[in-house]
Amino acid sequence: MMDETEFWELIDAAREGAGGDPEEQADLLVERLLRLDPELVLDFARHFEARYNRAYRWDLWGAAWVLLDGCSDDAFDFFRCWLIGQGREVFEGALHDPDALAGLLGEFDEEIDGDGEELGYAADEAYEQLTGTVAPDLGIAPAPAEPEGTPVDLENERALAQRYPRLWERFKD
């Protein structure tokens, strides 16, 4: 069984090796996962998916909207993958207080940051390479149909500025 610490160590090692490039991070993550037993790859996938589902929240979507200057459904999916890729401190900090991302994030390049689509596929890719088969159902509860929490009016700039004052100040000026 892979525990939470091992999960985050894999994420961190790949991020550090990639120098912050999410696509490179995904490639390095696949390389590291290929060194593991297929069952451990599935454990990794369960850890990833559970966090991905936990981050399906309106308050985080609002923060992503400010950070990325707009954020569609797909973009929010990829943002949640990217957020996991930033490591435990940033991920947990963002879940605790999405506006805290203003202080948790270092350099932010809108061209590459905020989109971790490839990270979301790393475990599936590694499992397939190791076994020659598609990863089975992970056996964890599916994400809710709607984000958790109180809906945020993403089109209302005044409301976003009030709700995310630090993000707004850092990324909207």
N, C-alpha and C positions, 0 to 999 in steps of 0.2 A: 504493500500500500504506500502511496505517495502522500506525505502529510503537507500541510499548508506551507510550512517553512521551505520544504524542497520545491514546491510549486513556485514560490516567489523567488527562490535562488535561481531557478532556470530562467524565469522572466528577466531578472536583474542581469544575469551574466550575458544574456543575448542582447539586452539593451546597451550595456556598457561596451560590448564588442562591436556594436553597430554604430556607436557614436551618435545615437539619437535618430537614425534613419529607420522609420517603421518597417519598410520593405526589407531592408538588410537585417533588421532584428528578426523578422519572420523567417528569413533564410537560415540565420544562425540558430534560431529556436528549433527548426526542423532538423538541422544537423545534430543538435544536442539530443533531441528526442529519438533520433535514429540509433543512438547508443544504448537506449533503454529497452527493456522487455515490452512487448506490445501491451500487456496488461497495465504497465506503468504509464504508457502513453494514454491509455483510456482513463486512468486516474487523473492524469494531467488535464485531459479534455473535460472531465467532470468538474474539476476545480475551476477551470476557465469558464465553462458554461454557467456554473452556479453564480459566479461573480458577474458575468455578463447579464444574467437575468436580474440579479440584485440591483444592478445599475439602471434598470428600466424604470426610471422615475421622472416625473414631470420637472422636479426642481433641478435635476441634472440636465435634462433636455434644455431648460431655459438657460442654464450656464453655458452649455455647448453652443446654443444659438448666439449668445453674446460673443463668445470666444471665436467662433467661426464666421460670424457675420451672416447668420442664417444657417439652418440645419434641417434638412429633409429627414423623412423616416430612415432612408438608407444611410444617410450621412450620420444620423444618431447611432445606428447599429455599428458603423465603422468607428465612430468616436468612442463608444463603450469598449470596443476591442483595444483601441489605442490607449484608453485610460488604464486598462489592466496592464498594458505594456509599460506604463510609467512606473510600475512597482507598487508595493504594498502601501508605503507612506502616502503617496499621492492619491492612490485609489481610495484608501480608507478615509483620508482627509477630505476628499471630494464628496464621498457619501455622507460624511458627518456634516459638512458645510460646503455646498457647491461653490459659494462665493470665495471660499478659501483657495480655490485654484489660482486666483490672482497672485497669491504669495507662494504657492506650492510649485508652480511651474517656473522653470528657468527660461532660457531662450525659447521663443515660440515662433516658428516659421510657418506661416499659413499655407505655404506651398506643400509642405510634407507633414507637418504636425496635425494631429486631430483626426487622422485617417489611418486606422490600423486594420483595414479590411483583411490583409494577408495574414495578420496574427490570428485572426479567427479561424483560418484554415490550417494552421501549422500542425495541430495534432492529427487532424484527418489525413493530411498529406503524409506525415511520418508513419501513421498506422498502415496506410495503404502501401507505402514502400516496404515496410517491414513484413507484411503478411500477404500482400497481393490481393487483399479484399477490402471492401469498404468498411469503415468503422461501424460496429453495431450500435443500436440505440443505447444511449448512455444510462437510461433508467432513472433519470432525474426529472423532477416536475418541469413541465414546459413553462416558458415565460408567460406572465399574465397577458391577456388580450389587449389591455390598455395599460399605459404607464401608471405606476403607483403614485399616490398622493393627489394633491389638488392641481387640476389643470392650470397651466400657465398660458396667458395670452401672448404668444410668441411675436405677434405683430405689433404689440403695444410697447413702443420704445420707452415711454415714461415709466410704465410698470416694471419693465426689465431693469431700467436704471435704478429704480428704488429697491428692487429685490436683490440685485447683484451689484452693489455700489463699487466694490473693489475691482471686480472684473470689468465693469463699465468704464471705470476711470483708466484702467490699464490698457484695455483693448479697443475702446471706442473713441479715444481722443485723436 
